[in-house]
Amino acid sequence: MQPHPVALLQRWYSLVRDKRVSRQEFLKSLVKVFQDQHPHGLVNEDINFARYMAENFASLEFKTLEEVLLVIRALTATLSTVGLASHGWLASSISDLEDSSATVKSTSLLLQIDQLRVSVIVGIVMRLKMYLKELYSLSEE
């Protein structure tokens, strides 16, 4: 029998669990970690941290459905901004790679690695959103 996963942030959430406004502010501040993704200077630890936070959100014992909707709404907003920007970066990088200049290619390759890291984080956010929707039987509406 598999033990039920417990969010490592569950204890912190429990501290604010009795007050609705405090819970919402706590969740809003946590979900912001997914919003601050820029294609410069990301390292593998940033991906690991995004995964850690996604796993915590996935196993957090929310008190109300309103909180789940708050997290999903924030994830949707993140996907609309960071995801769209990531798509633009990747599209421009592909056109840069078609350029025959070796200098442009090496610069573009370094930028692409950062952009790929952002796209992995975007994928984590997308999967978390889908998981929460499935777990709580929510539709896109």
N, C-alpha and C positions, 0 to 999 in steps of 0.2 A: 504494500500500500504506500503510495506516494504521500509525503506530508504536504499539507496546504502551504503554498509559499506565503511568506510574510514580508511585507515591505520593511526595509531597514529604516525608512523614514516614518513608520507607523507610530512610533513613540512620540515623535515631534507632533504629528498630526493629532494624536490623542490629547496633547496638552491644550490644543485650541478647539477641540471637538465640541465643547459645550456652547460655544458662541458662533453663530452663523457668519457674522461679518469677519471674525477672526479666521474661521476656516476658509472662507473665500479668498481673503487676502493672502493667506498662507499658500493656497493652491495657485493663485495668480503669480506669486513670486517664484514658486518652484517651476512653473511651466515656462517662465521667461528664459530658462537656460537653453531652450530650443530656438529662441528668437534671435539670439546674438551670434549668428553664423556668418562670417565673412570669409571670402575665399583666400585670404592671405594669413599665413602664419598658423594654420591649423595643424595639429599633430595628431598622432594616433590616440593619444590620451583623451583628446576632445571627443573622438568617436566612442571610446570606452566610457567616458562620463555620460554621454548622451544615452548610451545603452543602459548604463546603471540607472539613470533617471527614468527611462522608459520602463524598465523592469519594476521600479518602485511604483510608478503610476499604475502599472498593470496589476500589481498585487495589493495596492492600497485598499483598505476597507472603507469606502466612502460612506458617509452617514446618510446622504440624500442623493436622489437622482439629479437634483439641481447642480450638485458639485461635479458630477460626471459630465453633464452638459456644459458646464463652465470650462472644464478641461478640454473637451472636444472642440468647443468654440475657439478656444485659444490655439489649439493645434491646427484647426482649419485656417485661422488667421496667419499662423506661422507658415503653413504650406503655401498660402496665397502670396506671401511676400518673399520668403527665403526660397521656396520652391521655384517661383517664377524667375527670380534673379539667378538662381542656379541654372535654370534652363537657358537663360540668355548667355551666361558665361560659357557654358558648354558649347553652345552653338557658335559663338565667336571664336572659341578655341579651335574648333574643327576647321573653320575657314582659315585661321592662322596656320594650322598645320599644312594646309594645301599650298601655302606660300613656300617657295623654294629656298628662302634665306635660312642658313644654318643658325644664325644668331636669333632670329625670330623663333625658330623651332626649339632651341634650347630654353629660351625664356618662356615660351609657350608651354613646354613640357613641365617646367616647374610650377607654373600657374595651374596647369591641368591637374597635377597631383593634389593641390589644395582644393580645387574645384571638385574633384572626385571625392575628397573627404567630406565636403559639404553635401554632396549628393548622397553619400552613405547616411549621413545624419538625417537628411530629408526622408530617405527610405525608412529609417527607424521611426520617425514621426508619423509617416503614413501608416506603417504597420501598427503602431500604438493606437492610432485613431481607429483603424479597422477593428482591432482587438476589443477596444472599449465598446464600440458600437455593437459588435457581436455578443459580447459578454452581457450587456444590459439590454439586448434586443431592441436597439434603436435603429431607425431608418435615417436616410440622409435628410429628410424633411425635418 
